[in-house]
Amino acid sequence: MSELAFSPDVNFDKLASQEAAYNTKIESSYFPRLTESCTRVNGPVEAQFKFYIDMQGLRTIEGSVKVEATFICQRCQKEFTRVVESDFLSTCDEQKAKSLKIDEKLDIVELNEDGTFNLLGFLEDCLLLEIPYITSHDVDDPECSEHTNEWSCGEIEQDESDNPFAVLAKLKEKK
Ligand SMILES: [Zn+2]
């Protein structure tokens, strides 16, 4: 496992005052919950983000995280691949955001009890939130067989999940 460009838990305060910026690839083995929620993760997670203190004095993390993963379509049971991507703009200053009445507009992240910020977990959460509860092909994806007319195309492929004898019988009919 190659090393992380940052520690899993970071000092939000310090990074924000340093305006620390990262552009890094993270091996998927650092994201066990992501790995569990898909069939497989294809390649590293790409993350770019920066910490800063915004004009209103809120300690902020802004950036994006992206990975390509393979899922099972709940409609046709076939695998499909999708890029899971999340943009985020979050602050750890909940009270301040509330007092400025902008807490509705911002994502608030919680800090650990010891004041550190679980950066690795945050990035993983961002990705997990982009994965729908029921994964499936796009509605108009021709790969998704349940949405095609049963007789209009690819009979053999279509019937793969059917009783194999029924498929054979249909093949004989065609001769
Ligand atoms: Zn499908």
Backbone and ligand atoms as CSV (ligand in chain L), in Angstrom:
chain,resi,resn,atom,element,x,y,z
A,1,MET,N,N,0.856,-1.188,0.000
A,1,MET,CA,C,0.000,0.000,0.000
A,1,MET,C,C,0.897,1.245,0.000
A,2,SER,N,N,0.763,2.079,-1.000
A,2,SER,CA,C,1.572,3.302,-1.017
A,2,SER,C,C,1.072,4.270,0.053
A,3,GLU,N,N,1.957,5.158,0.457
A,3,GLU,CA,C,1.606,6.032,1.581
A,3,GLU,C,C,0.618,7.116,1.202
A,4,LEU,N,N,-0.166,7.503,2.164
A,4,LEU,CA,C,-1.087,8.618,1.978
A,4,LEU,C,C,-0.309,9.940,1.962
A,5,ALA,N,N,-0.846,10.898,1.203
A,5,ALA,CA,C,-0.220,12.217,1.173
A,5,ALA,C,C,-0.550,13.020,2.432
A,6,PHE,N,N,-1.475,12.484,3.225
A,6,PHE,CA,C,-1.874,13.180,4.451
A,6,PHE,C,C,-2.157,12.120,5.493
A,7,SER,N,N,-2.225,12.501,6.756
A,7,SER,CA,C,-2.576,11.490,7.749
A,7,SER,C,C,-4.104,11.360,7.792
A,8,PRO,N,N,-4.600,10.186,8.132
A,8,PRO,CA,C,-6.055,9.976,8.110
A,8,PRO,C,C,-6.807,11.017,8.933
A,9,ASP,N,N,-6.255,11.378,10.073
A,9,ASP,CA,C,-6.826,12.452,10.884
A,9,ASP,C,C,-5.887,13.648,10.822
A,10,VAL,N,N,-6.434,14.802,10.504
A,10,VAL,CA,C,-5.580,15.980,10.353
A,10,VAL,C,C,-6.024,17.102,11.298
A,11,ASN,N,N,-5.172,18.085,11.407
A,11,ASN,CA,C,-5.486,19.275,12.193
A,11,ASN,C,C,-6.105,20.312,11.243
A,12,PHE,N,N,-7.431,20.386,11.254
A,12,PHE,CA,C,-8.167,21.263,10.338
A,12,PHE,C,C,-7.679,22.705,10.474
A,13,ASP,N,N,-7.564,23.117,11.729
A,13,ASP,CA,C,-7.166,24.481,12.044
A,13,ASP,C,C,-5.841,24.852,11.381
A,14,LYS,N,N,-4.881,23.992,11.591
A,14,LYS,CA,C,-3.538,24.248,11.078
A,14,LYS,C,C,-3.536,24.262,9.543
A,15,LEU,N,N,-4.179,23.249,8.952
A,15,LEU,CA,C,-4.191,23.166,7.491
A,15,LEU,C,C,-4.911,24.363,6.876
A,16,ALA,N,N,-5.984,24.816,7.551
A,16,ALA,CA,C,-6.721,25.966,7.028
A,16,ALA,C,C,-5.864,27.225,7.091
A,17,SER,N,N,-5.131,27.403,8.176
A,17,SER,CA,C,-4.304,28.624,8.234
A,17,SER,C,C,-3.107,28.528,7.299
A,18,GLN,N,N,-2.694,27.300,6.991
A,18,GLN,CA,C,-1.584,27.142,6.037
A,18,GLN,C,C,-2.068,27.145,4.587
A,19,GLU,N,N,-3.395,27.134,4.395
A,19,GLU,CA,C,-3.990,26.980,3.067
A,19,GLU,C,C,-3.387,25.783,2.340
A,20,ALA,N,N,-3.366,24.670,3.035
A,20,ALA,CA,C,-2.797,23.451,2.480
A,20,ALA,C,C,-3.657,22.949,1.324
A,21,ALA,N,N,-2.992,22.558,0.242
A,21,ALA,CA,C,-3.709,22.047,-0.931
A,21,ALA,C,C,-3.130,20.699,-1.328
A,22,TYR,N,N,-4.002,19.817,-1.752
A,22,TYR,CA,C,-3.581,18.473,-2.118
A,22,TYR,C,C,-4.148,18.099,-3.479
A,23,ASN,N,N,-3.339,17.365,-4.224
A,23,ASN,CA,C,-3.802,16.770,-5.471
A,23,ASN,C,C,-3.173,15.391,-5.492
A,24,THR,N,N,-3.956,14.387,-5.154
A,24,THR,CA,C,-3.340,13.101,-4.855
A,24,THR,C,C,-4.197,11.932,-5.303
A,25,LYS,N,N,-3.547,10.812,-5.517
A,25,LYS,CA,C,-4.253,9.564,-5.807
A,25,LYS,C,C,-4.112,8.659,-4.596
A,26,ILE,N,N,-5.230,8.064,-4.192
A,26,ILE,CA,C,-5.226,7.259,-2.980
A,26,ILE,C,C,-5.688,5.851,-3.334
A,27,GLU,N,N,-4.912,4.874,-2.941
A,27,GLU,CA,C,-5.289,3.487,-3.226
A,27,GLU,C,C,-6.633,3.135,-2.594
A,28,SER,N,N,-7.410,2.364,-3.330
A,28,SER,CA,C,-8.764,2.062,-2.861
A,28,SER,C,C,-8.763,1.246,-1.572
A,29,SER,N,N,-7.641,0.591,-1.254
A,29,SER,CA,C,-7.577,-0.186,-0.013
A,29,SER,C,C,-7.722,0.712,1.225
A,30,TYR,N,N,-7.545,2.013,1.047
A,30,TYR,CA,C,-7.778,2.940,2.161
A,30,TYR,C,C,-9.273,3.222,2.369
A,31,PHE,N,N,-10.102,2.694,1.461
A,31,PHE,CA,C,-11.541,2.995,1.514
A,31,PHE,C,C,-12.365,1.709,1.628
A,32,PRO,N,N,-12.314,1.059,2.784
A,32,PRO,CA,C,-12.996,-0.243,2.917
A,32,PRO,C,C,-14.507,-0.161,2.718
A,33,ARG,N,N,-15.137,0.920,3.151
A,33,ARG,CA,C,-16.600,1.013,3.000
A,33,ARG,C,C,-16.974,1.206,1.536
A,34,LEU,N,N,-16.142,1.944,0.816
A,34,LEU,CA,C,-16.380,2.119,-0.620
A,34,LEU,C,C,-16.244,0.771,-1.334
A,35,THR,N,N,-15.186,0.050,-0.999
A,35,THR,CA,C,-14.937,-1.240,-1.618
A,35,THR,C,C,-16.101,-2.193,-1.381
A,36,GLU,N,N,-16.677,-2.115,-0.174
A,36,GLU,CA,C,-17.799,-2.982,0.171
A,36,GLU,C,C,-19.080,-2.625,-0.583
A,37,SER,N,N,-19.213,-1.364,-0.951
A,37,SER,CA,C,-20.479,-0.936,-1.529
A,37,SER,C,C,-20.523,-1.039,-3.044
A,38,CYS,N,N,-19.499,-1.640,-3.637
A,38,CYS,CA,C,-19.546,-1.874,-5.080
A,38,CYS,C,C,-18.915,-3.230,-5.371
A,39,THR,N,N,-19.017,-3.663,-6.628
A,39,THR,CA,C,-18.430,-4.947,-6.991
A,39,THR,C,C,-16.911,-4.860,-6.968
A,40,ARG,N,N,-16.375,-3.808,-7.570
A,40,ARG,CA,C,-14.940,-3.548,-7.456
A,40,ARG,C,C,-14.655,-2.084,-7.767
A,41,VAL,N,N,-13.542,-1.645,-7.244
A,41,VAL,CA,C,-13.092,-0.278,-7.494
A,41,VAL,C,C,-12.003,-0.371,-8.554
A,42,ASN,N,N,-12.168,0.382,-9.643
A,42,ASN,CA,C,-11.218,0.295,-10.752
A,42,ASN,C,C,-10.207,1.436,-10.675
A,43,GLY,N,N,-9.140,1.198,-9.965
A,43,GLY,CA,C,-8.097,2.222,-9.887
A,43,GLY,C,C,-8.182,3.051,-8.635
A,44,PRO,N,N,-7.224,3.966,-8.497
A,44,PRO,CA,C,-7.161,4.748,-7.268
A,44,PRO,C,C,-8.232,5.825,-7.207
A,45,VAL,N,N,-8.462,6.303,-6.013
A,45,VAL,CA,C,-9.359,7.439,-5.804
A,45,VAL,C,C,-8.545,8.714,-6.060
A,46,GLU,N,N,-9.066,9.550,-6.936
A,46,GLU,CA,C,-8.375,10.805,-7.222
A,46,GLU,C,C,-9.012,11.913,-6.390
A,47,ALA,N,N,-8.179,12.599,-5.635
A,47,ALA,CA,C,-8.715,13.648,-4.768
A,47,ALA,C,C,-7.923,14.922,-4.947
A,48,GLN,N,N,-8.620,16.025,-5.101
A,48,GLN,CA,C,-7.940,17.321,-5.013
A,48,GLN,C,C,-8.781,18.261,-4.171
A,49,PHE,N,N,-8.127,18.879,-3.236
A,49,PHE,CA,C,-8.859,19.727,-2.301
A,49,PHE,C,C,-7.897,20.688,-1.634
A,50,LYS,N,N,-8.486,21.717,-1.048
A,50,LYS,CA,C,-7.664,22.677,-0.318
A,50,LYS,C,C,-8.388,23.107,0.943
A,51,PHE,N,N,-7.584,23.482,1.905
A,51,PHE,CA,C,-8.108,24.033,3.153
A,51,PHE,C,C,-7.878,25.537,3.114
A,52,TYR,N,N,-8.810,26.278,3.647
A,52,TYR,CA,C,-8.582,27.723,3.767
A,52,TYR,C,C,-9.586,28.318,4.750
A,53,ILE,N,N,-9.330,29.564,5.091
A,53,ILE,CA,C,-10.272,30.305,5.937
A,53,ILE,C,C,-10.993,31.273,5.014
A,54,ASP,N,N,-12.300,31.142,4.929
A,54,ASP,CA,C,-13.013,31.938,3.925
A,54,ASP,C,C,-13.196,33.388,4.385
A,55,MET,N,N,-13.819,34.197,3.545
A,55,MET,CA,C,-13.912,35.638,3.823
A,55,MET,C,C,-14.638,35.930,5.124
A,56,GLN,N,N,-15.509,34.988,5.519
A,56,GLN,CA,C,-16.233,35.215,6.767
A,56,GLN,C,C,-15.562,34.561,7.962
A,57,GLY,N,N,-14.392,34.048,7.707
A,57,GLY,CA,C,-13.616,33.475,8.796
A,57,GLY,C,C,-13.917,32.020,9.100
A,58,LEU,N,N,-14.622,31.362,8.201
A,58,LEU,CA,C,-14.941,29.954,8.423
A,58,LEU,C,C,-13.795,29.071,7.916
A,59,ARG,N,N,-13.407,28.148,8.746
A,59,ARG,CA,C,-12.397,27.174,8.323
A,59,ARG,C,C,-13.058,26.199,7.347
A,60,THR,N,N,-12.511,26.105,6.154
A,60,THR,CA,C,-13.209,25.467,5.040
A,60,THR,C,C,-12.335,24.433,4.349
A,61,ILE,N,N,-12.984,23.379,3.861
A,61,ILE,CA,C,-12.329,22.443,2.946
A,61,ILE,C,C,-13.168,22.416,1.675
A,62,GLU,N,N,-12.489,22.555,0.545
A,62,GLU,CA,C,-13.193,22.578,-0.731
A,62,GLU,C,C,-12.431,21.725,-1.728
A,63,GLY,N,N,-13.172,20.942,-2.506
A,63,GLY,CA,C,-12.489,20.134,-3.498
A,63,GLY,C,C,-13.396,19.101,-4.109
A,64,SER,N,N,-12.748,18.087,-4.680
A,64,SER,CA,C,-13.513,17.028,-5.313
A,64,SER,C,C,-12.776,15.711,-5.163
A,65,VAL,N,N,-13.547,14.648,-5.272
A,65,VAL,CA,C,-12.991,13.310,-5.136
A,65,VAL,C,C,-13.695,12.436,-6.158
A,66,LYS,N,N,-12.947,11.519,-6.752
A,66,LYS,CA,C,-13.489,10.788,-7.899
A,66,LYS,C,C,-12.877,9.400,-7.997
A,67,VAL,N,N,-13.687,8.438,-8.406
A,67,VAL,CA,C,-13.178,7.081,-8.619
A,67,VAL,C,C,-14.089,6.362,-9.608
A,68,GLU,N,N,-13.511,5.418,-10.347
A,68,GLU,CA,C,-14.351,4.591,-11.224
A,68,GLU,C,C,-14.599,3.257,-10.537
A,69,ALA,N,N,-15.866,2.859,-10.504
A,69,ALA,CA,C,-16.209,1.613,-9.822
A,69,ALA,C,C,-17.204,0.809,-10.648
A,70,THR,N,N,-17.237,-0.480,-10.386
A,70,THR,CA,C,-18.165,-1.378,-11.067
A,70,THR,C,C,-19.237,-1.838,-10.090
A,71,PHE,N,N,-20.463,-1.820,-10.554
A,71,PHE,CA,C,-21.608,-2.207,-9.733
A,71,PHE,C,C,-22.412,-3.278,-10.460
A,72,ILE,N,N,-23.317,-3.913,-9.725
A,72,ILE,CA,C,-24.286,-4.814,-10.336
A,72,ILE,C,C,-25.585,-4.036,-10.517
A,73,CYS,N,N,-26.114,-4.084,-11.730
A,73,CYS,CA,C,-27.384,-3.410,-11.993
A,73,CYS,C,C,-28.515,-4.211,-11.348
A,74,GLN,N,N,-29.321,-3.535,-10.540
A,74,GLN,CA,C,-30.414,-4.225,-9.841
A,74,GLN,C,C,-31.570,-4.561,-10.787
A,75,ARG,N,N,-31.537,-4.000,-11.978
A,75,ARG,CA,C,-32.612,-4.279,-12.940
A,75,ARG,C,C,-32.289,-5.519,-13.773
A,76,CYS,N,N,-31.066,-5.555,-14.330
A,76,CYS,CA,C,-30.749,-6.659,-15.261
A,76,CYS,C,C,-29.685,-7.597,-14.702
A,77,GLN,N,N,-29.167,-7.302,-13.518
A,77,GLN,CA,C,-28.153,-8.139,-12.850
A,77,GLN,C,C,-26.823,-8.185,-13.584
A,78,LYS,N,N,-26.631,-7.311,-14.571
A,78,LYS,CA,C,-25.338,-7.261,-15.255
A,78,LYS,C,C,-24.465,-6.205,-14.589
A,79,GLU,N,N,-23.158,-6.349,-14.798
A,79,GLU,CA,C,-22.244,-5.361,-14.238
A,79,GLU,C,C,-22.230,-4.100,-15.094
A,80,PHE,N,N,-22.043,-2.997,-14.458
A,80,PHE,CA,C,-21.795,-1.767,-15.200
A,80,PHE,C,C,-20.794,-0.913,-14.431
A,81,THR,N,N,-20.143,-0.030,-15.182
A,81,THR,CA,C,-19.081,0.772,-14.603
A,81,THR,C,C,-19.498,2.227,-14.595
A,82,ARG,N,N,-19.163,2.897,-13.538
A,82,ARG,CA,C,-19.560,4.302,-13.437
A,82,ARG,C,C,-18.479,5.088,-12.695
A,83,VAL,N,N,-18.334,6.338,-13.086
A,83,VAL,CA,C,-17.443,7.221,-12.342
A,83,VAL,C,C,-18.247,7.851,-11.206
A,84,VAL,N,N,-17.780,7.635,-10.005
A,84,VAL,CA,C,-18.427,8.229,-8.830
A,84,VAL,C,C,-17.627,9.474,-8.472
A,85,GLU,N,N,-18.302,10.578,-8.424
A,85,GLU,CA,C,-17.602,11.847,-8.268
A,85,GLU,C,C,-18.357,12.740,-7.297
A,86,SER,N,N,-17.631,13.437,-6.476
A,86,SER,CA,C,-18.279,14.326,-5.514
A,86,SER,C,C,-17.508,15.638,-5.398
A,87,ASP,N,N,-18.223,16.724,-5.445
A,87,ASP,CA,C,-17.624,18.030,-5.153
A,87,ASP,C,C,-18.064,18.429,-3.750
A,88,PHE,N,N,-17.190,19.027,-3.011
A,88,PHE,CA,C,-17.603,19.392,-1.659
A,88,PHE,C,C,-17.078,20.766,-1.271
A,89,LEU,N,N,-17.802,21.386,-0.397
A,89,LEU,CA,C,-17.429,22.670,0.184
A,89,LEU,C,C,-17.996,22.631,1.593
A,90,SER,N,N,-17.129,22.416,2.542
A,90,SER,CA,C,-17.592,22.159,3.904
A,90,SER,C,C,-16.798,22.970,4.912
A,91,THR,N,N,-17.421,23.227,6.014
A,91,THR,CA,C,-16.723,23.921,7.101
A,91,THR,C,C,-16.868,23.126,8.392
A,92,CYS,N,N,-15.916,23.317,9.291
A,92,CYS,CA,C,-16.034,22.661,10.591
A,92,CYS,C,C,-16.543,23.664,11.639
A,93,ASP,N,N,-16.826,24.894,11.217
A,93,ASP,CA,C,-17.269,25.933,12.160
A,93,ASP,C,C,-18.791,26.042,12.194
A,94,GLU,N,N,-19.419,25.060,12.813
A,94,GLU,CA,C,-20.883,25.021,12.817
A,94,GLU,C,C,-21.489,26.230,13.534
A,95,GLN,N,N,-20.966,26.526,14.720
A,95,GLN,CA,C,-21.548,27.635,15.499
A,95,GLN,C,C,-21.444,28.959,14.758
A,96,LYS,N,N,-20.282,29.170,14.176
A,96,LYS,CA,C,-20.049,30.412,13.445
A,96,LYS,C,C,-20.977,30.486,12.224
A,97,ALA,N,N,-21.107,29.367,11.517
A,97,ALA,CA,C,-21.987,29.335,10.348
A,97,ALA,C,C,-23.426,29.614,10.768
A,98,LYS,N,N,-23.800,29.073,11.928
A,98,LYS,CA,C,-25.161,29.298,12.438
A,98,LYS,C,C,-25.363,30.765,12.777
A,99,SER,N,N,-24.374,31.353,13.427
A,99,SER,CA,C,-24.523,32.751,13.830
A,99,SER,C,C,-24.549,33.671,12.608
A,100,LEU,N,N,-23.915,33.228,11.527
A,100,LEU,CA,C,-23.963,34.005,10.279
A,100,LEU,C,C,-25.197,33.650,9.454
A,101,LYS,N,N,-25.977,32.704,9.978
A,101,LYS,CA,C,-27.174,32.194,9.304
A,101,LYS,C,C,-26.879,31.648,7.893
A,102,ILE,N,N,-25.739,31.007,7.750
A,102,ILE,CA,C,-25.430,30.401,6.454
A,102,ILE,C,C,-25.208,28.890,6.598
A,103,ASP,N,N,-25.604,28.367,7.783
A,103,ASP,CA,C,-25.368,26.946,8.003
A,103,ASP,C,C,-26.216,26.074,7.078
A,104,GLU,N,N,-27.319,26.628,6.573
A,104,GLU,CA,C,-28.157,25.852,5.643
A,104,GLU,C,C,-27.472,25.690,4.292
A,105,LYS,N,N,-26.647,26.672,3.969
A,105,LYS,CA,C,-26.017,26.668,2.645
A,105,LYS,C,C,-24.733,25.875,2.617
A,106,LEU,N,N,-24.200,25.560,3.777
A,106,LEU,CA,C,-22.901,24.896,3.843
A,106,LEU,C,C,-23.036,23.491,4.401
A,107,ASP,N,N,-22.130,22.641,3.971
A,107,ASP,CA,C,-22.036,21.348,4.632
A,107,ASP,C,C,-21.157,21.532,5.862
A,108,ILE,N,N,-21.654,21.033,6.958
A,108,ILE,CA,C,-20.887,21.129,8.196
A,108,ILE,C,C,-20.231,19.773,8.456
A,109,VAL,N,N,-18.954,19.777,8.700
A,109,VAL,CA,C,-18.293,18.532,9.083
A,109,VAL,C,C,-18.000,18.561,10.573
A,110,GLU,N,N,-18.109,17.392,11.164
A,110,GLU,CA,C,-17.821,17.310,12.591
A,110,GLU,C,C,-16.375,16.936,12.819
A,111,LEU,N,N,-15.825,17.482,13.851
A,111,LEU,CA,C,-14.464,17.115,14.233
A,111,LEU,C,C,-14.514,15.968,15.234
A,112,ASN,N,N,-13.417,15.250,15.338
A,112,ASN,CA,C,-13.311,14.203,16.353
A,112,ASN,C,C,-13.293,14.841,17.735
A,113,GLU,N,N,-13.498,14.010,18.733
A,113,GLU,CA,C,-13.513,14.521,20.106
A,113,GLU,C,C,-12.223,15.244,20.481
A,114,ASP,N,N,-11.127,14.767,19.923
A,114,ASP,CA,C,-9.842,15.406,20.259
A,114,ASP,C,C,-9.545,16.615,19.363
A,115,GLY,N,N,-10.526,17.024,18.576
A,115,GLY,CA,C,-10.345,18.224,17.761
A,115,GLY,C,C,-9.756,17.976,16.382
A,116,THR,N,N,-9.358,16.735,16.113
A,116,THR,CA,C,-8.824,16.430,14.786
A,116,THR,C,C,-9.972,16.172,13.818
A,117,PHE,N,N,-9.635,16.127,12.555
A,117,PHE,CA,C,-10.630,15.949,11.498
A,117,PHE,C,C,-10.285,14.679,10.728
A,118,ASN,N,N,-11.246,13.783,10.649
A,118,ASN,CA,C,-11.010,12.532,9.927
A,118,ASN,C,C,-11.152,12.767,8.425
A,119,LEU,N,N,-10.060,13.205,7.841
A,119,LEU,CA,C,-10.041,13.574,6.424
A,119,LEU,C,C,-10.303,12.370,5.518
A,120,LEU,N,N,-9.649,11.263,5.837
A,120,LEU,CA,C,-9.832,10.076,5.006
A,120,LEU,C,C,-11.293,9.614,5.030
A,121,GLY,N,N,-11.877,9.586,6.228
A,121,GLY,CA,C,-13.282,9.191,6.367
A,121,GLY,C,C,-14.218,10.166,5.665
A,122,PHE,N,N,-13.869,11.444,5.707
A,122,PHE,CA,C,-14.676,12.471,5.045
A,122,PHE,C,C,-14.701,12.241,3.535
A,123,LEU,N,N,-13.545,11.994,2.947
A,123,LEU,CA,C,-13.479,11.768,1.498
A,123,LEU,C,C,-14.287,10.533,1.124
A,124,GLU,N,N,-14.192,9.500,1.965
A,124,GLU,CA,C,-14.946,8.276,1.698
A,124,GLU,C,C,-16.454,8.543,1.805
A,125,ASP,N,N,-16.847,9.290,2.833
A,125,ASP,CA,C,-18.266,9.652,2.986
A,125,ASP,C,C,-18.785,10.371,1.745
A,126,CYS,N,N,-17.981,11.297,1.234
A,126,CYS,CA,C,-18.395,12.068,0.052
A,126,CYS,C,C,-18.688,11.129,-1.110
A,127,LEU,N,N,-17.833,10.131,-1.297
A,127,LEU,CA,C,-18.046,9.170,-2.390
A,127,LEU,C,C,-19.274,8.312,-2.127
A,128,LEU,N,N,-19.395,7.829,-0.878
A,128,LEU,CA,C,-20.520,6.931,-0.544
A,128,LEU,C,C,-21.865,7.635,-0.756
A,129,LEU,N,N,-21.903,8.941,-0.476
A,129,LEU,CA,C,-23.153,9.680,-0.642
A,129,LEU,C,C,-23.576,9.765,-2.104
A,130,GLU,N,N,-22.613,9.565,-2.998
A,130,GLU,CA,C,-22.932,9.639,-4.431
A,130,GLU,C,C,-23.386,8.297,-5.000
A,131,ILE,N,N,-23.286,7.258,-4.193
A,131,ILE,CA,C,-23.703,5.939,-4.684
A,131,ILE,C,C,-25.167,5.729,-4.319
A,132,PRO,N,N,-26.034,5.552,-5.324
A,132,PRO,CA,C,-27.453,5.391,-5.002
A,132,PRO,C,C,-27.717,4.099,-4.238
A,133,TYR,N,N,-28.788,4.101,-3.477
A,133,TYR,CA,C,-29.147,2.919,-2.697
A,133,TYR,C,C,-29.391,1.733,-3.628
A,134,ILE,N,N,-30.096,1.996,-4.714
A,134,ILE,CA,C,-30.303,0.957,-5.726
A,134,ILE,C,C,-29.479,1.323,-6.941
A,135,THR,N,N,-28.466,0.504,-7.219
A,135,THR,CA,C,-27.605,0.799,-8.354
A,135,THR,C,C,-28.189,0.197,-9.618
A,136,SER,N,N,-28.189,0.951,-10.686
A,136,SER,CA,C,-28.657,0.406,-11.957
A,136,SER,C,C,-28.105,1.222,-13.114
A,137,HIS,N,N,-28.178,0.614,-14.302
A,137,HIS,CA,C,-27.824,1.316,-15.536
A,137,HIS,C,C,-28.662,2.597,-15.642
A,138,ASP,N,N,-28.219,3.493,-16.481
A,138,ASP,CA,C,-29.087,4.614,-16.824
A,138,ASP,C,C,-30.335,4.049,-17.485
A,139,VAL,N,N,-31.446,4.752,-17.322
A,139,VAL,CA,C,-32.736,4.248,-17.812
A,139,VAL,C,C,-32.695,3.915,-19.310
A,140,ASP,N,N,-31.974,4.747,-20.078
A,140,ASP,CA,C,-31.990,4.531,-21.525
A,140,ASP,C,C,-30.782,3.722,-22.010
A,141,ASP,N,N,-30.056,3.106,-21.102
A,141,ASP,CA,C,-28.881,2.339,-21.507
A,141,ASP,C,C,-29.299,1.060,-22.221
A,142,PRO,N,N,-28.875,0.890,-23.496
A,142,PRO,CA,C,-29.269,-0.313,-24.241
A,142,PRO,C,C,-28.708,-1.597,-23.627
A,143,GLU,N,N,-27.667,-1.477,-22.829
A,143,GLU,CA,C,-27.105,-2.652,-22.159
A,143,GLU,C,C,-28.087,-3.264,-21.163
A,144,CYS,N,N,-29.013,-2.468,-20.704
A,144,CYS,CA,C,-29.903,-2.904,-19.639
A,144,CYS,C,C,-31.093,-3.627,-20.248
A,145,SER,N,N,-31.084,-4.952,-20.134
A,145,SER,CA,C,-31.981,-5.748,-20.968
A,145,SER,C,C,-33.445,-5.639,-20.575
A,146,GLU,N,N,-33.723,-5.338,-19.297
A,146,GLU,CA,C,-35.135,-5.328,-18.918
A,146,GLU,C,C,-35.900,-4.215,-19.607
A,147,HIS,N,N,-35.136,-3.212,-20.078
A,147,HIS,CA,C,-35.818,-2.095,-20.704
A,147,HIS,C,C,-35.926,-2.220,-22.214
A,148,THR,N,N,-35.464,-3.349,-22.767
A,148,THR,CA,C,-35.617,-3.546,-24.203
A,148,THR,C,C,-36.778,-4.499,-24.415
A,149,ASN,N,N,-37.364,-4.387,-25.565
A,149,ASN,CA,C,-38.460,-5.282,-25.917
A,149,ASN,C,C,-37.910,-6.703,-26.021
A,150,GLU,N,N,-38.574,-7.620,-25.409
A,150,GLU,CA,C,-38.032,-8.976,-25.318
A,150,GLU,C,C,-37.713,-9.589,-26.675
A,151,TRP,N,N,-38.457,-9.224,-27.688
A,151,TRP,CA,C,-38.258,-9.860,-28.991
A,151,TRP,C,C,-37.470,-8.979,-29.972
A,152,SER,N,N,-37.107,-7.789,-29.549
A,152,SER,CA,C,-36.547,-6.865,-30.533
A,152,SER,C,C,-35.059,-7.061,-30.781
A,153,CYS,N,N,-34.341,-7.606,-29.819
A,153,CYS,CA,C,-32.906,-7.752,-30.072
A,153,CYS,C,C,-32.291,-8.826,-29.189
A,154,GLY,N,N,-31.179,-9.346,-29.681
A,154,GLY,CA,C,-30.310,-10.236,-28.922
A,154,GLY,C,C,-31.017,-11.306,-28.112
A,155,GLU,N,N,-31.780,-12.157,-28.785
A,155,GLU,CA,C,-32.539,-13.177,-28.052
A,155,GLU,C,C,-31.681,-14.020,-27.112
A,156,ILE,N,N,-30.514,-14.440,-27.644
A,156,ILE,CA,C,-29.703,-15.377,-26.869
A,156,ILE,C,C,-29.197,-14.711,-25.587
A,157,GLU,N,N,-28.643,-13.534,-25.766
A,157,GLU,CA,C,-28.128,-12.810,-24.604
A,157,GLU,C,C,-29.273,-12.504,-23.631
A,158,GLN,N,N,-30.354,-12.128,-24.223
A,158,GLN,CA,C,-31.535,-11.761,-23.463
A,158,GLN,C,C,-31.982,-12.872,-22.507
A,159,ASP,N,N,-31.877,-14.098,-23.000
A,159,ASP,CA,C,-32.462,-15.214,-22.259
A,159,ASP,C,C,-31.459,-15.895,-21.332
A,160,GLU,N,N,-30.310,-15.306,-21.197
A,160,GLU,CA,C,-29.270,-15.948,-20.401
A,160,GLU,C,C,-29.742,-16.346,-19.013
A,161,SER,N,N,-30.575,-15.517,-18.438
A,161,SER,CA,C,-30.998,-15.812,-17.072
A,161,SER,C,C,-32.178,-16.794,-17.044
A,162,ASP,N,N,-32.744,-17.061,-18.214
A,162,ASP,CA,C,-33.869,-18.003,-18.283
A,162,ASP,C,C,-33.384,-19.451,-18.158
A,163,ASN,N,N,-34.331,-20.310,-18.047
A,163,ASN,CA,C,-34.055,-21.736,-18.083
A,163,ASN,C,C,-33.280,-22.078,-19.361
A,164,PRO,N,N,-32.105,-22.713,-19.248
A,164,PRO,CA,C,-31.308,-23.001,-20.455
A,164,PRO,C,C,-32.045,-23.878,-21.463
A,165,PHE,N,N,-32.945,-24.725,-20.993
A,165,PHE,CA,C,-33.688,-25.581,-21.935
A,165,PHE,C,C,-34.641,-24.758,-22.790
A,166,ALA,N,N,-35.195,-23.732,-22.185
A,166,ALA,CA,C,-36.074,-22.836,-22.938
A,166,ALA,C,C,-35.270,-22.124,-24.017
A,167,VAL,N,N,-34.038,-21.758,-23.682
A,167,VAL,CA,C,-33.184,-21.096,-24.675
A,167,VAL,C,C,-32.910,-22.056,-25.828
A,168,LEU,N,N,-32.587,-23.279,-25.491
A,168,LEU,CA,C,-32.321,-24.281,-26.519
A,168,LEU,C,C,-33.532,-24.477,-27.425
A,169,ALA,N,N,-34.695,-24.561,-26.799
A,169,ALA,CA,C,-35.917,-24.759,-27.561
A,169,ALA,C,C,-36.124,-23.612,-28.543
A,170,LYS,N,N,-35.857,-22.424,-28.087
A,170,LYS,CA,C,-36.020,-21.255,-28.963
A,170,LYS,C,C,-35.029,-21.299,-30.116
A,171,LEU,N,N,-33.815,-21.743,-29.818
A,171,LEU,CA,C,-32.805,-21.843,-30.870
A,171,LEU,C,C,-33.239,-22.846,-31.939
A,172,LYS,N,N,-33.836,-23.952,-31.480
A,172,LYS,CA,C,-34.296,-24.969,-32.423
A,172,LYS,C,C,-35.399,-24.399,-33.300
A,173,GLU,N,N,-36.309,-23.669,-32.680
A,173,GLU,CA,C,-37.397,-23.037,-33.434
A,173,GLU,C,C,-36.885,-22.181,-34.571
A,174,LYS,N,N,-35.772,-21.523,-34.306
A,174,LYS,CA,C,-35.247,-20.565,-35.296
A,174,LYS,C,C,-34.714,-21.274,-36.541
A,175,LYS,N,N,-34.313,-22.533,-36.418
A,175,LYS,CA,C,-33.690,-23.245,-37.542
A,175,LYS,C,C,-34.679,-23.533,-38.658
L,1,ZN,ZN,ZN,-29.162,-2.959,-16.163
